[in-house]
Amino acid sequence: MTVRRSLLALLAALPFFSLAPAAALAAAWPERPITIVVPAAAGGTTDIAARVLAEKMGKDLGTSVVVENKGGGGGSIGTAQVARARPDGYTLLMGNIGPVAINFSLYKQLSYKESDLRGITNVISVPNILVVHADSPVRSVRELVELARTRRLNVSTSGVGQSPHMSSEMFRQKAGIEVTLVPFPGAAPAVTALLGQQVDYMIDNLPSSMPHIRSGKFHALAITSATRSAQLPEVPTMTEAGVPMQVTAWFGLLAPAGTPDAVVGRIQESARRAMQTAEVRQRFADLGGVPGGETPAEYDAFIAQERKSWAQIVKAAGLSLE
C-alpha cells in the first residue's frame, strides 16, 4: 500500500515538475538580448515595424532588442530560421502575410510548417498602393490599363508570395492585362527600381512608398483598402478606380512553437504597451497603418483564417511555385 501511495504521489507531482522549467524561464526572462528576425530586406514595412517596436520594447523590457534582416525565398528563409530556433523567447519573427499565410498555399514545399510557429500579436495592418513614377504620363488606373494594352509593362514587386506580388497578380487578372513581374528581395530594392524608372509601375505596401508619394517622386493611382486612406484622401480605392479588389497586408510578432505561454504573454504585453504610446500610434498613422495589439489566441485565430482565405485566392488564380 505504501508503494502504491508513493507512486500515486509521484504521478500527481509530474505536471508540477513539467511546468517548473517553463515557469522558471518565464520568471527570469529576459536575461540577454532578444532578436527580431525580419524575413525581408531593410527599408520595407516589415523592417520598419520591427525597428519601431524594437526600440520601445527594449526600454520596456530592460534589454537590447536587435533586428536581424534575413530576406530571400519570399520571406521563407528568415521564417524558417525562427521556426527552427530554441523556443525560449530570445528569437522572434516579425512575420507578415506572405511567409506566414500565403506561402503555405503558393509553394508546393516549404522548410517549415504552420505548426512550427505561434502567434504573439499583430503589430500593424496597412493597405497596398498602386504607384507610378512622377514622370510617367499615366495619371489614372484607366490610363495605366490602356497603356498596358498597347505594350507589355514591367512591374516591380517586393518578393514572390508577398502581398504586393499577390496584389499585382490580382490587378493583372481583374484588369485583363499581361505584364512582366520583376520580383525583388524586399520593398526597398523594388522601390528603387521604380525611382530609377526601370519598371513602369508597382503595387507596394503603403508605408514604404509613402515618403516618395509625399516628396512628389511617385504618383499614387489607387489604394487596395475598402475605403480611402486618411493620409491620402485624394487617392481612390481600387474599386472606385474600376478594378474591384481589396487587400490588407499585416505584420506581426511570432515565436517558435513551444515557447512558454508566460514568455509569450510578456512579449505581447510589452508590444501592446509600445503600440499604445502616442509616438508609435502617430508613426503608424503617418505610414497609413493601423496598430494591432491582439492577444496570442486572437492572433493565432486571425492567422488561421487568413491562411484559409488566401488558399482560396491562390487556388482560384491557379498559382503554384516550387
Secondary structure in CASP SS format (residue, H / E / C, confidence):
PFRMAT SS
TARGET T0000
AUTHOR 0000-0000-0000
METHOD secondary structure of the structure
MODEL  1
M C 1.00
T H 1.00
V H 1.00
R H 1.00
R H 1.00
S H 1.00
L H 1.00
L H 1.00
A H 1.00
L H 1.00
L H 1.00
A H 1.00
A H 1.00
L H 1.00
P H 1.00
F H 1.00
F H 1.00
S H 1.00
L H 1.00
A H 1.00
P H 1.00
A H 1.00
A H 1.00
A H 1.00
L H 1.00
A H 1.00
A H 1.00
A H 1.00
W C 1.00
P C 1.00
E C 1.00
R C 1.00
P C 1.00
I E 1.00
T E 1.00
I E 1.00
V E 1.00
V E 1.00
P C 1.00
A C 1.00
A C 1.00
A C 1.00
G C 1.00
G C 1.00
T H 1.00
T H 1.00
D H 1.00
I H 1.00
A H 1.00
A H 1.00
R H 1.00
V H 1.00
L H 1.00
A H 1.00
E H 1.00
K H 1.00
M H 1.00
G H 1.00
K H 1.00
D H 1.00
L H 1.00
G C 1.00
T C 1.00
S C 1.00
V E 1.00
V E 1.00
V E 1.00
E E 1.00
N E 1.00
K C 1.00
G C 1.00
G C 1.00
G H 1.00
G H 1.00
G H 1.00
S H 1.00
I H 1.00
G H 1.00
T H 1.00
A H 1.00
Q H 1.00
V H 1.00
A H 1.00
R C 1.00
A C 1.00
R C 1.00
P C 1.00
D C 1.00
G C 1.00
Y C 1.00
T E 1.00
L E 1.00
L E 1.00
M E 1.00
G E 1.00
N E 1.00
I H 1.00
G H 1.00
P H 1.00
V H 1.00
A H 1.00
I H 1.00
N H 1.00
F H 1.00
S H 1.00
L H 1.00
Y E 1.00
K C 1.00
Q C 1.00
L C 1.00
S C 1.00
Y C 1.00
K C 1.00
E H 1.00
S H 1.00
D H 1.00
L E 1.00
R E 1.00
G E 1.00
I E 1.00
T E 1.00
N E 1.00
V E 1.00
I E 1.00
S E 1.00
V E 1.00
P E 1.00
N E 1.00
I E 1.00
L E 1.00
V E 1.00
V E 1.00
H E 1.00
A C 1.00
D C 1.00
S C 1.00
P C 1.00
V C 1.00
R C 1.00
S C 1.00
V H 1.00
R H 1.00
E H 1.00
L H 1.00
V H 1.00
E H 1.00
L H 1.00
A H 1.00
R C 1.00
T C 1.00
R C 1.00
R C 1.00
L E 1.00
N E 1.00
V E 1.00
S E 1.00
T E 1.00
S C 1.00
G C 1.00
V C 1.00
G C 1.00
Q C 1.00
S H 1.00
P H 1.00
H H 1.00
M H 1.00
S H 1.00
S H 1.00
E H 1.00
M H 1.00
F H 1.00
R H 1.00
Q H 1.00
K H 1.00
A H 1.00
G C 1.00
I C 1.00
E C 1.00
V E 1.00
T E 1.00
L E 1.00
V E 1.00
P E 1.00
F C 1.00
P C 1.00
G C 1.00
A H 1.00
A H 1.00
P H 1.00
A H 1.00
V H 1.00
T H 1.00
A H 1.00
L H 1.00
L H 1.00
G C 1.00
Q C 1.00
Q C 1.00
V C 1.00
D C 1.00
Y E 1.00
M E 1.00
I E 1.00
D E 1.00
N E 1.00
L H 1.00
P H 1.00
S H 1.00
S H 1.00
M H 1.00
P H 1.00
H H 1.00
I H 1.00
R H 1.00
S C 1.00
G C 1.00
K C 1.00
F E 1.00
H E 1.00
A E 1.00
L E 1.00
A E 1.00
I E 1.00
T C 1.00
S C 1.00
A C 1.00
T C 1.00
R C 1.00
S C 1.00
A C 1.00
Q C 1.00
L C 1.00
P C 1.00
E C 1.00
V C 1.00
P C 1.00
T E 1.00
M C 1.00
T C 1.00
E C 1.00
A C 1.00
G C 1.00
V C 1.00
P C 1.00
M C 1.00
Q C 1.00
V C 1.00
T E 1.00
A E 1.00
W E 1.00
F E 1.00
G E 1.00
L E 1.00
L E 1.00
A E 1.00
P E 1.00
A C 1.00
G C 1.00
T C 1.00
P C 1.00
D H 1.00
A H 1.00
V H 1.00
V H 1.00
G H 1.00
R H 1.00
I H 1.00
Q H 1.00
E H 1.00
S H 1.00
A H 1.00
R H 1.00
R H 1.00
A H 1.00
M H 1.00
Q H 1.00
T C 1.00
A H 1.00
E H 1.00
V H 1.00
R H 1.00
Q H 1.00
R H 1.00
F H 1.00
A H 1.00
D H 1.00
L C 1.00
G C 1.00
G C 1.00
V E 1.00
P E 1.00
G C 1.00
G C 1.00
E C 1.00
T C 1.00
P H 1.00
A H 1.00
E H 1.00
Y H 1.00
D H 1.00
A H 1.00
F H 1.00
I H 1.00
A H 1.00
Q H 1.00
E H 1.00
R H 1.00
K H 1.00
S H 1.00
W H 1.00
A H 1.00
Q H 1.00
I H 1.00
V H 1.00
K H 1.00
A H 1.00
A H 1.00
G C 1.00
L C 1.00
S C 1.00
L E 1.00
E C 1.00
END
